[in-house]
């Protein structure tokens, strides 16, 4: 690179730097504050909503118990494990086939093999329980 090209390159880099500094210090960067505040407000309001939903559920349970109308809900773990195992197995198979066909054999296969293994474990629990 000869001295004329070097001087032209430095001049161009200075021009780019000045342009970037003008852009970042101007009113065009106001959108960044809003861009950063949106997920923060989403997380805060989402957490507040979840808190009040669980608090309302808790208060409802307390009032039902006070009124004497509480009935214990039955939960069949065996049936739940069967349906959850089926869902996770089929999702794992679909993800595994998709990742293998697109990316080949790589660590991305774990994205499909983990739910597949979990689903198969739940199906084994369903089969061997009782």
N, C-alpha and C positions, 0 to 999 in steps of 0.2 A: 504494500500500500504506500503510495507516494504521499508527500506532505500535503498536496492540494486535496487529495481524497480524504486524508485524515482530518483536515480543517473543515471540509464540507460535512463529514460525518459528525464531528463535534458540534458544529453549528446546528445540524438537524436534530441532534439529541437535546441540545439546549432549548430549541424551539418546542420539541415535544414535552420536555419537562415544564416549561412555562405554561403551555397549554393545559397540562394535567393539573398544575397548581391552581390555575384560574378556575378550572372546572370544579375542583374539590372545595375551593374557598368561596365559590359563588353560591347563589340561591338554588342551584341545581342539586345540591347535596341534601336538601331538606327531606327528600323522599326517603333517605336512608334511615332517619329517625323513626318514621312511620313504619318502614319495612322491618325494623328491629322490634318495635313495640307490639306489632300484631301478634306474633307468637307468644310474647310475654303475657299479654292480656288474655289470649286464648288459654294458656296454661293456668293462669290465676283464676279466671272465671270457670274453667272446667273443674278445677279442684274445689272451688266454692260450691259449684252445682253438685258434685259428688258428695261433698260433706253434708249439704242440706238434704239430699235424697236419702242418704243413710241415716241421718238424724230423724227425718220424718218417718222412715221405716221403723226405727227404734221406738219412737214415741207411739206409733200406731200399735206396735206389739205390746208395749206397756199398758196402753188403754184397753186392748183386747183382754189381756191378763186380768186387769182390774175389774172388767165387766164379767169375767168368768166365762168368756166365750172361746178361750184358747183351745185349739185342737192340735195335737202334735202332728206335724206333717211326716208322712212316711217317705223314706228315701231308699230306693233299691239300688245299692251300689253295683250289684252284679249287672243289672240291665243298663245302668248308666255307663259302665265300663264297656259293655258290648257296643252301644251306639257310638260312644266316643272313639273306641278302637276302630270301628268301621270307617268313621269319618277321617281319622288321622291316617289310617292305612291307605285309603284311596287318594287322599291329598299327597301323601308321601310318594306314592307310586307315580302320580301325575307330575309332581315336581322333579322326581328323579329322572323320569323319561325326558322331560323338557330340558333339564340341565345337561344331561348326557348328550342329547341330540344337538344342543346349541354349543356347549362349551367343551364337550368331550370329557375324558376322565380328568377331573381336577377337584380342588377342594370345594368347589361350588356344589358338588354332589351331596355334601353334608346337609345342604338346605332341604333336600328331599329325603335323605336317609334318616335324619333325626326324627321327623314325624312318622316315617314308616316304621322305624324301630319302636317308637313309643306306642303307636297303634297296635303293632303286633304283640307288644308286651301286655297291653290292655286286653286284647283278644285271648291271649294265653291265660290271663287272670280269670276271664269269663269262663273259659273252657275247664280250668282245673279247680275252680272254687266249688264248694259244697262237698 
